[in-house]
Amino acid sequence: MRGALRLGLLCLTALAAALPSRAERWESIESLPGRKAETVSVAGKPRAYFRLTPRAPLTVTIAGPAGLKVISRAVLPGHGEQHVAYRIVALEGQQRLAAVDHEAAVARDVRTRGVAALGRSQHLVVQVPEGTHAIRLELAGSAAVLVRLQRTPPAEAWVSLTPVRAARNVAVIEGQQSIEYYSALRGRPVVLRVVGPTTLDLMTRLDFDATMRGTQSYRLSLDERGTALREVEFHTTRATTASYANLPERVPSRYDHLSLEVGGGLHEIEVRLLTPAAGAAEVHARIPQPAVGNTE
């Protein structure tokens, strides 16, 4: 198993070297039907943001395969406010595509008219499958945030990562696609080596056994050198269109998304399963093809 994982990492390096030299650009979404953009100055550069509140969600129509990046900044009552916690959920119809909790302090060199202070930028990436999709963004935990929206490179520009260590690998079959996932068990994390700066995008699923009914929860931690970078809890149900090719006694859940902004240099990030203690979570990791353009 370990030899196969190392071989996969070498293959990834060769694939990255063979990618086209022309980098894709992040494309900012500057207008939305029925919504007015607000100009935010970030280190002296104007950026188009949209206001998101619990009573006024945002709907973004986007053609896939592609990605949607949501850069959010909490609206703060004053510069003395130290931290604000909030949650952004991305949905299509009643299906939750991603949900991430953010906690942000006051940002410096960031300002907009009529707002005392804004929080530091937080990021969420939603992978959009083929076809046209209406993605609804909802806010909880804060009165308002401003969000900047970008179309990320299309799905074929993402590079899948093979872990340097994992408990096992499983194939998830959905429609005509087979996607390789790697298992995180309690005390046996999935370990990834990532060269930044980049966005680490994780698709995760919980294993369902014959005794599990209804909605189940699982909690993951992303650690580096013993330091917890982020903890998230997902609530999920059995997938209706997906199965495991080589794990017949288990059924995958619907997929969840988690993204992490990774700084420059080489990083070894562990994806740990915290709960359920006797369960298993499957992880598919990827990074976008290196991009240039309007980034923050």
matplotlib code that plots the C-alpha trace (Angstrom):
import matplotlib.pyplot as plt

x = [0.0, 2.7, 4.7, 1.6, 0.9, 4.5, 4.2, 1.0, 2.7, 5.5, 2.8, 1.2, 4.6, 4.9, 1.4, 1.9, 5.1, 3.1, 0.3, -0.1, 2.1, -0.8, -2.4, -6.1, -7.5, -9.9, -12.9, -14.7, -18.5, -19.2, -23.0, -25.9, -29.6, -31.5, -28.4, -26.2, -22.5, -20.6, -17.0, -14.5, -11.0, -8.4, -4.9, -6.0, -7.5, -11.2, -13.1, -16.8, -18.6, -22.3, -24.1, -25.3, -27.6, -29.7, -32.8, -31.3, -29.5, -27.5, -28.2, -25.5, -26.2, -23.1, -22.4, -20.3, -18.1, -16.4, -15.9, -17.3, -15.1, -16.8, -14.5, -16.3, -15.7, -17.8, -19.4, -18.2, -19.8, -16.4, -12.6, -12.8, -14.6, -12.0, -13.6, -16.9, -18.0, -20.4, -21.5, -22.0, -24.0, -24.1, -27.2, -28.8, -32.5, -32.6, -29.2, -26.4, -23.2, -20.9, -21.1, -18.1, -17.8, -15.6, -14.1, -12.4, -10.7, -10.7, -8.8, -6.4, -6.2, -9.7, -12.6, -15.9, -18.4, -20.9, -19.2, -17.1, -14.8, -14.6, -13.2, -10.3, -11.1, -12.4, -12.8, -15.2, -14.9, -17.9, -17.3, -20.1, -20.8, -21.7, -24.7, -26.3, -26.8, -28.4, -26.2, -27.8, -25.6, -27.1, -25.7, -26.1, -24.4, -23.8, -26.0, -24.2, -21.1, -19.8, -18.9, -16.8, -17.6, -15.2, -15.5, -12.5, -10.8, -13.0, -13.1, -10.5, -8.0, -8.0, -5.2, -6.1, -3.7, -2.5, -1.8, 1.5, -0.3, -3.9, -5.6, -6.9, -8.2, -11.8, -13.4, -16.7, -18.9, -21.5, -23.1, -20.3, -17.6, -15.2, -13.4, -10.6, -11.1, -8.8, -10.0, -9.5, -10.1, -9.9, -6.2, -5.2, -5.4, -5.1, -1.8, -1.3, 1.8, 0.8, 3.0, 1.5, 0.2, -2.9, -6.4, -6.7, -10.2, -11.6, -14.6, -15.5, -18.1, -19.1, -19.3, -22.8, -23.3, -26.5, -27.4, -27.2, -30.5, -31.4, -29.1, -25.7, -22.9, -19.1, -16.3, -13.0, -9.9, -7.2, -3.8, -0.2, 2.6, 0.3, -1.5, -5.2, -5.9, -9.6, -12.3, -15.6, -18.8, -21.0, -24.5, -25.2, -27.5, -26.9, -26.2, -28.9, -26.8, -23.3, -21.7, -18.3, -16.8, -14.5, -16.4, -19.6, -20.6, -20.7, -22.7, -21.2, -23.0, -23.7, -20.5, -19.5, -16.9, -14.2, -11.6, -8.4, -6.2, -2.6, 0.4, 3.6, 6.1, 5.8, 3.1, 2.1, -1.5, -3.4, -7.1, -8.2, -11.6, -12.7, -16.2, -17.7, -15.0, -15.7, -16.5, -14.7, -14.7, -13.5, -11.4, -10.7, -8.2, -7.3, -5.7, -6.5, -4.1, -1.9, -3.8, -3.1, -5.4, -7.5, -6.8, -6.7]
y = [0.0, 2.5, 1.8, 2.4, 5.7, 6.9, 5.8, 7.9, 10.9, 10.6, 10.3, 13.5, 15.3, 14.1, 15.2, 18.7, 19.0, 18.1, 20.7, 23.4, 26.5, 28.9, 29.5, 29.9, 33.1, 33.4, 35.2, 37.6, 37.8, 41.5, 41.5, 39.5, 39.9, 42.1, 42.7, 45.7, 45.3, 47.1, 48.3, 47.2, 48.6, 45.8, 47.3, 50.1, 47.9, 48.1, 44.8, 44.0, 42.4, 41.5, 41.7, 38.4, 38.3, 35.6, 37.1, 37.8, 34.8, 35.1, 32.9, 32.5, 30.8, 29.1, 26.7, 23.6, 21.8, 24.6, 25.9, 28.8, 30.5, 32.6, 35.1, 36.4, 39.3, 39.8, 43.2, 44.4, 47.1, 48.6, 48.2, 47.0, 43.8, 41.1, 38.0, 37.1, 33.6, 32.7, 29.9, 30.0, 27.2, 26.5, 24.7, 23.7, 23.2, 21.3, 19.6, 21.0, 21.3, 22.7, 24.3, 25.9, 27.7, 30.8, 32.9, 36.2, 39.1, 42.7, 43.2, 46.0, 48.0, 46.9, 49.4, 50.2, 53.0, 52.9, 50.0, 50.6, 47.6, 44.3, 40.9, 39.1, 37.2, 33.6, 31.2, 28.5, 26.6, 24.8, 22.3, 22.7, 19.6, 19.6, 21.6, 24.9, 25.2, 27.8, 27.8, 29.5, 30.9, 31.2, 32.9, 32.0, 33.4, 37.0, 39.9, 40.4, 39.5, 40.8, 38.2, 38.3, 35.7, 34.1, 31.4, 29.1, 27.0, 24.3, 20.8, 19.4, 22.0, 20.4, 18.0, 15.1, 14.4, 10.9, 10.8, 9.7, 7.7, 6.4, 3.4, 2.2, 3.4, 2.9, 3.6, 5.6, 4.8, 7.4, 7.3, 6.6, 8.0, 6.3, 8.5, 7.3, 8.1, 7.4, 6.3, 8.2, 6.0, 7.0, 7.3, 6.7, 10.0, 10.6, 12.4, 14.8, 16.7, 20.0, 22.7, 26.2, 28.7, 27.0, 25.9, 22.4, 21.1, 18.0, 15.9, 13.8, 11.0, 9.0, 5.2, 3.9, 0.4, -1.6, -0.3, 3.4, 5.2, 8.8, 11.7, 10.9, 13.3, 13.1, 15.5, 16.0, 17.9, 19.2, 19.3, 20.2, 19.2, 18.7, 22.0, 22.0, 24.2, 23.6, 21.4, 20.8, 18.8, 17.5, 16.1, 13.8, 11.0, 8.0, 8.7, 7.5, 7.3, 6.3, 3.0, 1.6, -0.7, -2.5, -2.0, -3.9, -4.0, -0.2, 2.6, 6.1, 9.2, 12.2, 14.2, 17.2, 19.8, 21.4, 23.8, 25.2, 28.0, 26.8, 29.2, 29.0, 26.2, 22.4, 21.3, 17.9, 18.1, 15.3, 14.8, 13.2, 11.6, 12.7, 11.2, 8.6, 6.7, 3.4, 4.9, 5.8, 8.8, 8.8, 11.7, 12.8, 15.7, 18.0, 21.4, 23.7, 24.1, 27.1, 30.2, 33.9, 36.9, 38.8, 36.9, 38.0]
z = [0.0, 1.0, -2.2, -4.3, -2.5, -3.2, -6.8, -7.0, -5.6, -8.3, -11.0, -9.7, -9.9, -13.5, -14.3, -12.8, -15.0, -18.1, -17.5, -20.1, -19.4, -20.0, -16.6, -16.3, -14.8, -11.9, -13.3, -10.9, -11.0, -11.0, -11.2, -10.1, -11.2, -8.7, -6.4, -6.2, -5.9, -3.1, -3.8, -1.1, -1.1, -0.4, 0.0, -2.2, -5.0, -5.7, -5.5, -6.1, -3.2, -2.5, 0.8, 2.3, 5.3, 7.0, 5.4, 2.0, 0.6, -2.7, -5.7, -8.3, -11.7, -13.0, -15.8, -15.0, -14.9, -13.0, -9.5, -7.4, -4.9, -2.2, -0.5, 2.6, 5.0, 8.2, 8.6, 12.1, 14.3, 15.0, 15.1, 18.7, 17.7, 17.9, 16.4, 14.6, 14.0, 11.2, 8.8, 5.1, 3.5, -0.3, -1.6, -4.8, -4.2, -1.0, -1.4, 0.6, -1.4, 1.2, 4.7, 6.4, 9.7, 9.7, 12.5, 11.5, 13.2, 12.0, 8.7, 8.1, 4.9, 4.0, 3.9, 2.3, 2.6, 5.4, 7.3, 10.4, 9.8, 7.9, 8.9, 7.3, 4.2, 4.5, 1.6, 0.5, -2.8, -4.3, -7.1, -9.8, -11.9, -15.6, -16.6, -15.4, -11.7, -9.4, -6.2, -3.2, -0.4, 3.0, 6.1, 9.8, 13.0, 11.8, 10.8, 7.5, 5.5, 2.2, -0.3, -3.4, -6.0, -8.6, -11.1, -10.5, -13.3, -14.8, -13.3, -15.8, -14.5, -11.0, -10.1, -7.8, -4.9, -3.9, -0.2, 1.2, 3.8, 4.2, 5.8, 2.4, -1.0, -2.3, -5.6, -5.5, -8.5, -9.5, -12.9, -15.4, -13.2, -10.8, -8.3, -6.0, -2.3, 0.6, 4.1, 7.3, 10.4, 14.0, 14.8, 11.1, 9.2, 5.5, 5.1, 2.1, 0.9, -0.7, -2.2, -1.7, -2.1, -3.3, -2.3, -0.9, -1.9, -0.2, -1.2, 1.8, 2.5, 5.5, 5.4, 6.2, 7.4, 7.6, 11.1, 10.2, 9.4, 8.6, 9.1, 10.6, 11.6, 11.4, 12.4, 10.7, 11.7, 9.4, 11.2, 10.4, 12.7, 15.6, 15.2, 14.3, 11.2, 11.1, 12.5, 10.7, 11.4, 8.6, 8.7, 5.9, 4.6, 2.4, -1.3, -3.6, -6.8, -5.5, -4.4, -3.4, -6.0, -3.5, -0.2, -0.7, 3.0, 3.1, 1.4, 0.8, 2.1, -0.1, -0.6, 1.5, 0.5, 2.6, 1.3, 3.0, 1.8, 2.0, 2.3, 0.4, 0.8, 1.4, 3.8, 5.2, 6.2, 8.1, 7.6, 10.9, 11.7, 15.2, 15.3, 15.0, 16.9, 15.1, 11.7, 8.5, 6.3, 2.7, 1.3, -2.2, -2.3, -5.2, -5.9, -8.8, -11.7, -10.8, -11.7, -12.0, -11.9, -9.4, -6.2, -2.5]

ax = plt.figure().add_subplot(projection="3d")
ax.plot(x, y, z, "-o")
ax.set_aspect("equal")
plt.show()
